[in-house]
Amino acid sequence: MKIILLIFITLIGCFASDKELKDIFEKYNITGTIVIGKLNNHKSYIYDVKKALTQYIPASTFKIPHTLIVLEENIIKDEYEIIPWDGINRGYKAWNKDQNLQTAITYSCVWCYELFTKKIQKEKYLDYLKKIDYGNRKVGSSLSKFWLEGDVKISAIEQIEFLQRLYRNQLPFKQQNIDIIKKILVVDKTENYTIRAKSGWSGKIGWYIGYIEKNDSVWFFAFNSILDKNQLKYRKQIVFDALKVKNIL
């Protein structure tokens, strides 16, 4: 059984009704869950245990393991290699040009990762999902957008567990590839902390996951909620509010 699940099962009684986190969700009139856990420490915070244990489609948060798979399979050599735009206008300016792994992660470029699926067999994806123990380890009948429309699902608690193994370099990928994904996930860096994170939205389920490294600690976070397009701004805001109210940020 996953270590993180054992930890959270122990903590359910303590944090099932975290009022500070509950107040944040009510402030934005959002229903969802957030899990915050400290590395090498059982100190954790959670809002809505049931939702935190429920598996949902990962949307673009899957770009974290997907990027590692692409690098491991030598489909892309590094974060600088150009991914040529096919000239199709997809209604989003940031996507309508050549990309690399950095921009593909930053702008959550769906067509880039659709392109990668044409070069990786379903059995290979399933093998990787098993090796990294990712969510329910499923893909679905179609590979083109299985992280958005397929059968793969993962819970917020499982996202935390996956991120901890990423941080500890305990995933079955070459270290140079792990270093690349860590580099391109940086969204904020100051003298006091570095935040690595990835958002996601399936058209229904919204995510914001990642971790914050401080001088004396590392904290992991995973938020998800059913959101419409106008509510997407709240993904990051709720996470940052939660980190602040817990004196982490």
WOHUKA-V504173 format. One line per field, one symbol per residue. ss: DSSP state (h for helix, s for strand, l for the rest). phi: phi as a letter, one per 20 degrees, with the letter a starting at -180 (. if undefined). burial: I if it has 24 or more other ideal C-beta (glycine too) atoms within 12 Angstrom, else O. A space follows every 50 residues. Layout:
# WOHUKA-V504173
ss = ???
phi = ???
burial = ???
This chain:
# WOHUKA-V504173
ss = llhhhhhhhhhhhhhlslhhhhhhhhhllllssssssslllllsssslhh hhhllsllhhhhhhhhhhhhhhllllllllllslllllllllhhhlllsl hhhhhhlllhhhhhhhhllllhhhhhhhhhhllllllllllllllhhhhl lllslhhhhhhhhhhhhlllllllhhhhhhhhhhlsssslllssssssss slllsssssssssslllsssssssssllhhhllhhhhhhhhhhhhllll
phi = .fgfffffffegfecfcffffgffffgelddrbbccceflbefbcbcmgg ffeeecfflfffffffffffffemfceafdgfdffenefdmcgfeeagcc fffffgelffffffffffdcfgfffffffffelelemdcofdegbffdce efbbefffffffffffgemdefcgfffffffffeefdbbcfdacddbbea beobedcbcqbdddgdaccdbbdbaecegfdfffgffffffffffeled
burial = OOOIOOIIOOIOOOIOOIOIIIOIIOOIOIOIIIIIIIIOOOOIIIIIIO IIIIIIIIIIIIIIIIIIIIIIOOIIOOIOOOIOOOOOOOOOOOIOOOII IIIIIIIIIIIIIIIIIOOIOOOOIIOIIOOIOIIOOOIOOOIOIIIIII IIIIIIIIIIIIIIIIIOOOIOIOOOIIOIIIOIIIIOOOOOIIIIIIII IIOOIIIIIIIIIOOOIIIIIIIIIIIOOOOIOIIIIIIIIIIOIIOII
